[in-house]
């Protein structure tokens, strides 16, 4: 790893100072680290080299020059769907190589039958792939190295519950989801087990692996139903399968909820969705357990969308009352990023110096700076970043998230900024296209490269 990058990333070892860095203190170092990384990756990733040549960029002397080099978040699912439909796993490897530093030519795809086996072969060859499925059912695939995973685990150790608790492997740990599979949430849970879990006291909703092929088929079917293209017999089979999985999931959740309640007087750690926490409350009421009976050192993480789930309007308030005076950390992050942005006591998201924020205008073409801010030092824009941690790929991504950044010198918590407000939304609704300036043209380049 290049020297300035290493220095910036090492700040996480002292999180009290890592998330309290005046912008002027790290700005020049971030520019230097971006140049170091760019100089390496432009020789390793053809897509980045193509983008740099198209934009006329030969080196990074300012953060503004990074904006044309950002990859759209959609680029990680830019492969032709026919590659998967026709079991062309060799072509999928060729596509993945256009976005990877790590050489994937060592992956044996003989006999691979589906996407889950393809991911397994990548893992067996030393890669650490992550997959995520969107509302269309088409997966994104992001390659990582084993070193990336180790560095990410180190970052998570110091960032996950900042500034409220420090990680020690001494807690009963409850993960309200599957614990196996090639998904970023599952990877986070596995990292959590190492950083926080007490041996013999780590529980998950299921040990059955999350199958990306099943997740994709379900998402594609929901899209087909919404568009009116699904056949009646397909809908009937899908709904029957969904009911069965829901019943199995509810039964497993019930057992896990009972274990959580049994451990409520310990400093446990529980991570799950809002609806699952409501199910825990229901079990508690049946056992005569009231609000506020949890250990004050318990760490409770709740989040996730609630689309299609019937919850009362005050579900967040109910969950808060139920757990009472516990630790409630939160963070902003995504599959494309290795470094979490934890939320402080004032409800603002902070960054570590190894994560370069690049807030752009809505088209994703111009970097917004303090000069664009209002009288309060705030500006609304599209969130983009360069994550300096990755060795396996280029860490520059422009997202679909609308954020408000506060460029003021100091956060209300007393630490230095910049910070993001807790009002993050999407620029588009599910199913709509997100038009991201020049970054979106990269998909076409990849298709052309694959055709050669």
NUTORKE-220594 format. One record per residue (C-alpha): residue in three letters; y negated, z negated, x negated. Coordinates in pm, whole numbers, plus 50000, padded with zeros to 5 digits. Layout:
N
res;north;up;east
ala;Y;Z;X;
...
***
This chain:
452
res;north;up;east
unk;50000;50000;50000;
unk;49654;50087;49871;
unk;49442;49796;49739;
unk;49158;49775;49991;
unk;49396;49818;50286;
unk;49613;49540;50149;
unk;49313;49312;50109;
unk;49193;49371;50466;
unk;49539;49321;50615;
unk;49596;49001;50416;
unk;49313;48831;50608;
unk;49561;48763;50891;
unk;49722;48494;50673;
unk;49413;48286;50754;
unk;49354;48365;51122;
unk;49066;48118;51152;
unk;48861;48347;50930;
unk;49037;48675;51014;
unk;48903;48673;51369;
unk;48562;48546;51259;
unk;48427;48831;51046;
unk;48068;48959;51065;
unk;48082;49341;51094;
unk;47857;49394;50794;
unk;48095;49192;50579;
unk;48392;49422;50635;
unk;48230;49755;50725;
unk;48222;49906;50376;
unk;48573;49785;50302;
unk;48698;49945;50624;
unk;48541;50277;50524;
unk;48704;50254;50180;
unk;49042;50164;50331;
unk;49014;50451;50580;
unk;48952;50692;50290;
unk;49249;50551;50097;
unk;49476;50594;50397;
unk;49341;50939;50483;
unk;49393;51060;50128;
unk;49760;50962;50148;
unk;49838;51073;50502;
unk;49672;51414;50482;
unk;49939;51510;50228;
unk;50221;51366;50438;
unk;50147;51457;50801;
unk;50088;51827;50875;
unk;49922;51749;51208;
unk;49658;51532;51042;
unk;49599;51793;50772;
unk;49554;52062;51038;
unk;49305;51847;51228;
unk;49108;51768;50912;
unk;49089;52135;50814;
unk;48978;52229;51166;
unk;48703;51964;51156;
unk;48603;52043;50797;
unk;48672;51688;50675;
unk;48792;51641;50317;
unk;48722;51268;50275;
unk;48604;50968;50477;
unk;48259;50842;50387;
unk;48173;50696;50729;
unk;48359;50576;51036;
unk;48204;50862;51235;
unk;48421;51104;51037;
unk;48735;50937;51172;
unk;48667;51036;51533;
unk;48778;51403;51500;
unk;49094;51283;51322;
unk;49217;51060;51602;
unk;49536;51155;51781;
unk;49533;51149;52159;
unk;49765;50888;52304;
unk;49945;51179;52477;
unk;50043;51339;52144;
unk;50344;51109;52120;
unk;50501;51279;52421;
unk;50396;51634;52334;
unk;50750;51764;52281;
unk;50886;52024;52529;
unk;51089;51847;52798;
unk;51355;52118;52752;
unk;51450;51959;52419;
unk;51580;51654;52604;
unk;51709;51840;52910;
unk;51913;52072;52684;
unk;52025;51806;52433;
unk;51831;51965;52148;
unk;51815;51645;51946;
unk;51770;51837;51623;
unk;51453;51988;51768;
unk;51341;51642;51880;
unk;51375;51530;51519;
unk;51169;51827;51408;
unk;50901;51729;51659;
unk;50906;51364;51550;
unk;50865;51470;51187;
unk;50529;51633;51270;
unk;50401;51284;51353;
unk;50585;51080;51089;
unk;50550;50992;50725;
unk;50909;50872;50704;
unk;51161;51153;50654;
unk;51387;51182;50960;
unk;51614;51447;50808;
unk;51867;51172;50729;
unk;51939;51120;51099;
unk;52276;51249;51217;
unk;52251;51375;51575;
unk;52602;51518;51606;
unk;52750;51423;51942;
unk;52435;51261;52079;
unk;52449;51265;52459;
unk;52118;51118;52570;
unk;51786;50983;52452;
unk;51921;50630;52407;
unk;52184;50751;52161;
unk;51919;50956;51981;
unk;51705;50643;51937;
unk;52011;50450;51822;
unk;52085;50711;51554;
unk;51726;50686;51430;
unk;51761;50310;51407;
unk;52091;50337;51220;
unk;51921;50565;50965;
unk;51659;50299;50886;
unk;51383;50400;51126;
unk;51235;50169;51388;
unk;51150;50394;51684;
unk;50966;50269;51992;
unk;50967;50443;52327;
unk;50750;50402;52633;
unk;50769;50583;52964;
unk;50466;50685;53164;
unk;50431;50744;53536;
unk;50552;51104;53494;
unk;50884;50989;53349;
unk;50820;51162;53016;
unk;50861;50920;52727;
unk;50637;50868;52429;
unk;50819;50820;52098;
unk;50658;50651;51800;
unk;50833;50623;51467;
unk;50797;50315;51248;
unk;50952;50198;50925;
unk;51133;49869;50869;
unk;50831;49767;50661;
unk;50600;49836;50955;
unk;50812;49607;51169;
unk;50803;49329;50908;
unk;50425;49354;50871;
unk;50385;49359;51248;
unk;50596;49042;51278;
unk;50372;48874;51020;
unk;50060;48973;51212;
unk;50210;48852;51542;
unk;50298;48518;51382;
unk;49931;48444;51325;
unk;49776;48628;51621;
unk;49999;48573;51925;
unk;49864;48236;52041;
unk;49539;48229;51842;
unk;49324;48022;51857;
unk;49524;47771;52061;
unk;49854;47726;51873;
unk;50025;47814;51546;
unk;50372;47965;51539;
unk;50665;47746;51443;
unk;51030;47822;51529;
unk;51078;47501;51727;
unk;51037;47590;52094;
unk;51268;47666;52381;
unk;51173;48028;52444;
unk;51197;48211;52778;
unk;51148;48588;52796;
unk;51149;48713;53156;
unk;51284;49058;53073;
unk;51556;49237;52875;
unk;51576;49144;52508;
unk;51746;49457;52377;
unk;51619;49814;52361;
unk;51372;50045;52186;
unk;51056;49941;52368;
unk;50739;49777;52235;
unk;50753;49485;52480;
unk;51112;49415;52376;
unk;51015;49441;52010;
unk;50744;49182;52076;
unk;51001;48955;52241;
unk;51235;48991;51944;
unk;50951;48908;51706;
unk;50866;48610;51926;
unk;51219;48479;51891;
unk;51183;48474;51512;
unk;50832;48326;51507;
unk;50859;48074;51791;
unk;51219;48027;51910;
unk;51439;47728;51839;
unk;51798;47830;51755;
unk;52023;47775;52054;
unk;51730;47755;52295;
unk;51624;48117;52340;
unk;51675;48273;52682;
unk;51611;48619;52829;
unk;51645;48766;53176;
unk;51932;48984;53057;
unk;52113;49073;52738;
unk;52184;49420;52876;
unk;51981;49678;52682;
unk;51692;49853;52849;
unk;51795;50219;52871;
unk;51503;50454;52822;
unk;51694;50731;53000;
unk;51719;50519;53316;
unk;51353;50418;53301;
unk;51252;50783;53267;
unk;51472;50902;53552;
unk;51333;50632;53780;
unk;50973;50720;53694;
unk;51042;51091;53746;
unk;51202;51022;54084;
unk;50909;50809;54201;
unk;50676;51093;54102;
unk;50893;51347;54290;
unk;50894;51126;54600;
unk;50516;51092;54586;
unk;50478;51470;54552;
unk;50728;51542;54829;
unk;50966;51741;54607;
unk;51262;51500;54609;
unk;51562;51589;54829;
unk;51667;51342;55104;
unk;52001;51271;54939;
unk;51826;51207;54606;
unk;51590;50961;54771;
unk;51877;50784;54945;
unk;52074;50743;54621;
unk;51766;50631;54431;
unk;51672;50368;54689;
unk;52030;50235;54704;
unk;52040;50200;54328;
unk;51696;50034;54328;
unk;51808;49781;54589;
unk;52116;49690;54387;
unk;51916;49646;54066;
unk;51659;49437;54254;
unk;51933;49207;54385;
unk;52086;49169;54039;
unk;51745;49107;53886;
unk;51655;48845;54147;
unk;51982;48660;54085;
unk;51926;48662;53709;
unk;51565;48552;53755;
unk;51678;48264;53973;
unk;51909;48134;53700;
unk;51640;48168;53436;
unk;51382;47995;53656;
unk;51614;47696;53693;
unk;51645;47671;53312;
unk;51266;47685;53275;
unk;51221;47406;53527;
unk;51483;47197;53349;
unk;51279;47229;53027;
unk;50936;47179;53186;
unk;50867;46850;53007;
unk;50906;47019;52666;
unk;50653;47238;52477;
unk;50831;47557;52581;
unk;50710;47917;52565;
unk;50739;48141;52872;
unk;50639;48509;52884;
unk;50663;48723;53197;
unk;50498;48912;53480;
unk;50286;48759;53754;
unk;50552;48820;54019;
unk;50815;48644;53807;
unk;50595;48339;53767;
unk;50559;48332;54147;
unk;50939;48329;54172;
unk;50947;48028;53938;
unk;50700;47852;54168;
unk;50924;47925;54467;
unk;51225;47772;54290;
unk;51015;47472;54194;
unk;50909;47410;54552;
unk;51271;47419;54665;
unk;51344;47145;54410;
unk;51044;46939;54514;
unk;50854;47008;54192;
unk;50478;47010;54237;
unk;50186;47141;54036;
unk;50098;47030;53686;
unk;50436;46894;53573;
unk;50463;47102;53254;
unk;50418;46970;52902;
unk;50055;47024;52787;
unk;50186;47195;52472;
unk;50374;47458;52671;
unk;50264;47817;52609;
unk;50257;48027;52926;
unk;50193;48403;52911;
unk;50145;48597;53233;
unk;50034;48953;53292;
unk;50140;49300;53393;
unk;50057;49523;53685;
unk;50140;49426;54041;
unk;50155;49772;54198;
unk;50420;49778;54471;
unk;50466;49399;54460;
unk;50364;49188;54758;
unk;50175;48889;54619;
unk;49917;48662;54783;
unk;49555;48729;54697;
unk;49529;48404;54504;
unk;49845;48455;54297;
unk;49664;48399;53967;
unk;49511;48075;54092;
unk;49851;47958;54220;
unk;50013;48021;53883;
unk;49731;47841;53704;
unk;49756;47536;53930;
unk;50135;47526;53902;
unk;50150;47510;53523;
unk;49846;47287;53498;
unk;49700;47189;53161;
unk;49901;47418;52933;
unk;49820;47673;52663;
unk;49746;48017;52808;
unk;49694;48270;52528;
unk;49622;48635;52599;
unk;49578;48947;52390;
unk;49489;49314;52423;
unk;49726;49561;52263;
unk;49942;49868;52319;
unk;50252;50045;52190;
unk;50047;50267;51958;
unk;49898;49964;51782;
unk;50061;49706;51554;
unk;49782;49446;51546;
unk;49707;49233;51850;
unk;49354;49150;51960;
unk;49378;48789;52082;
unk;49142;48642;52339;
unk;48927;48345;52238;
unk;48822;48040;52441;
unk;48523;48236;52576;
unk;48745;48512;52714;
unk;48654;48773;52450;
unk;48898;48985;52247;
unk;48860;48967;51869;
unk;48989;49197;51595;
unk;49136;49134;51252;
unk;48966;49325;50965;
unk;49269;49553;50923;
unk;49208;49705;51267;
unk;48913;49945;51276;
unk;48751;49974;51618;
unk;48610;50316;51709;
unk;48439;50301;52048;
unk;48351;50654;52160;
unk;48177;50822;52450;
unk;48394;50921;52746;
unk;48490;51268;52608;
unk;48598;51098;52285;
unk;48369;51305;52065;
unk;48091;51069;51950;
unk;48118;50724;51794;
unk;47910;50462;51975;
unk;47721;50216;51755;
unk;47486;49921;51802;
unk;47206;50174;51839;
unk;47364;50278;52173;
unk;47383;49923;52306;
unk;47174;49772;52584;
unk;46941;49475;52545;
unk;47243;49244;52544;
unk;47409;49429;52257;
unk;47672;49583;52484;
unk;47795;49937;52532;
unk;48069;50084;52752;
unk;48297;50350;52609;
unk;48645;50477;52534;
unk;48860;50260;52310;
unk;48994;50416;51991;
unk;49109;50268;51663;
unk;49255;50315;51319;
unk;49531;50063;51258;
unk;49559;50022;50881;
unk;49900;49852;50900;
unk;50126;50154;50951;
unk;50317;50311;50665;
unk;50537;50525;50891;
unk;50266;50733;51058;
unk;49893;50790;51105;
unk;49744;50491;51285;
unk;49442;50663;51435;
unk;49459;50688;51816;
unk;49215;50751;52098;
unk;49322;50585;52423;
unk;49258;50617;52794;
unk;49103;50269;52815;
unk;48746;50201;52921;
unk;48608;49898;52740;
unk;48282;49709;52697;
unk;48208;49614;52338;
unk;47954;49350;52243;
unk;47796;49432;51909;
unk;47604;49103;51898;
unk;47636;48904;51578;
unk;47809;48614;51747;
unk;48060;48562;52028;
unk;47991;48285;52284;
unk;48287;48103;52122;
unk;48079;48070;51803;
unk;48274;48321;51596;
unk;48130;48647;51470;
unk;48194;48982;51638;
unk;48220;49249;51747;
unk;48413;49150;52059;
unk;48554;49319;52368;
unk;48484;49183;52713;
unk;48775;49101;52943;
unk;48704;49388;53183;
unk;48929;49661;53042;
unk;49023;49942;53283;
unk;49147;50302;53264;
unk;48927;50611;53269;
unk;49167;50780;53510;
unk;49406;50678;53782;
unk;49783;50722;53757;
unk;49877;51087;53791;
unk;49536;51220;53688;
unk;49469;51410;53367;
unk;49256;51237;53107;
unk;49040;51489;52927;
unk;48982;51366;52573;
unk;48773;51623;52388;
unk;48913;51776;52073;
unk;49186;51513;52029;
unk;49369;51665;52325;
unk;49405;52001;52150;
unk;49660;51853;51911;
unk;49941;51897;52166;
unk;49896;52273;52149;
unk;49911;52268;51770;
unk;50240;52077;51776;
unk;50395;52322;52022;
unk;50289;52605;51795;
unk;50436;52435;51490;
unk;50768;52386;51667;
unk;50779;52753;51763;
unk;50750;52866;51400;
***
